[in-house]
Amino acid sequence: MIFKAACPDCRGRFELAATALRLAIGGSDRTTFYSFTCPDCGSAVRKPAGERIVELLTGGGVSTLRLHSKV
């Protein structure tokens, strides 16, 4: 699957394959995010992922890491 993305650093807009994205699911909104490397400028980009974004990315085959909180 292909996803549209944008870089906040260079303002580039592009399409990324599911393999170019990573999703981290934590115990809160602050610790749930997706990340990718901008193909235009090489910046590491990290953006928050709400419930709908998580559904789209996991359904589209994006690699997912589940973060565990310390007890």
C-alpha positions as CSV (number, residue, x, y, z in Angstrom):
1,M,0.0,0.0,0.0
2,I,1.1,3.6,-0.7
3,F,0.7,6.4,1.8
4,K,0.8,10.2,1.3
5,A,3.2,12.0,3.6
6,A,4.8,15.4,4.1
7,C,8.0,16.6,5.7
8,P,7.8,19.4,8.2
9,D,11.4,20.4,7.7
10,C,11.6,20.8,3.9
11,R,7.9,20.9,3.3
12,G,8.2,18.2,0.7
13,R,5.1,16.1,-0.2
14,F,5.5,12.5,-1.5
15,E,4.2,9.0,-1.4
16,L,5.7,6.3,0.7
17,A,5.4,2.5,0.6
18,A,4.3,0.8,3.8
19,T,7.9,-0.5,4.1
20,A,9.2,3.1,4.5
21,L,7.0,3.8,7.5
22,R,7.3,2.6,11.1
23,L,4.4,2.7,13.7
24,A,5.0,2.7,17.5
25,I,2.0,2.1,19.7
26,G,2.4,3.1,23.3
27,G,0.1,3.4,26.3
28,S,-1.0,6.9,25.5
29,D,-1.4,9.4,22.7
30,R,2.0,10.9,23.5
31,T,3.7,7.5,22.9
32,T,1.8,6.5,19.8
33,F,3.4,7.8,16.6
34,Y,4.6,6.9,13.2
35,S,8.0,7.8,11.7
36,F,9.8,7.8,8.4
37,T,12.9,9.3,6.7
38,C,12.1,12.1,4.3
39,P,13.2,11.0,0.8
40,D,13.8,14.7,-0.2
41,C,16.0,16.0,2.6
42,G,16.8,12.9,4.7
43,S,15.3,14.2,7.9
44,A,13.9,11.7,10.5
45,V,10.2,12.6,10.8
46,R,8.1,11.6,13.7
47,K,4.3,12.4,13.8
48,P,1.6,11.6,16.3
49,A,-0.8,8.7,15.3
50,G,-4.4,8.9,16.5
51,E,-6.7,5.9,16.4
52,R,-7.7,6.4,12.8
53,I,-4.1,6.7,11.6
54,V,-3.2,3.5,13.6
55,E,-6.0,1.7,11.8
56,L,-4.9,2.9,8.4
57,L,-1.3,2.1,8.9
58,T,-1.7,-1.3,10.5
59,G,-4.3,-2.2,7.8
60,G,-1.9,-1.1,5.1
61,G,0.9,-3.4,6.3
62,V,3.1,-0.9,8.1
63,S,5.6,-2.5,10.5
64,T,4.4,-2.0,14.1
65,L,6.2,-1.9,17.4
66,R,4.3,-2.1,20.6
67,L,5.9,-0.1,23.4
68,H,5.5,-1.4,27.0
69,S,5.2,0.9,29.9
70,K,7.1,0.3,33.1
71,V,5.0,-0.9,36.0
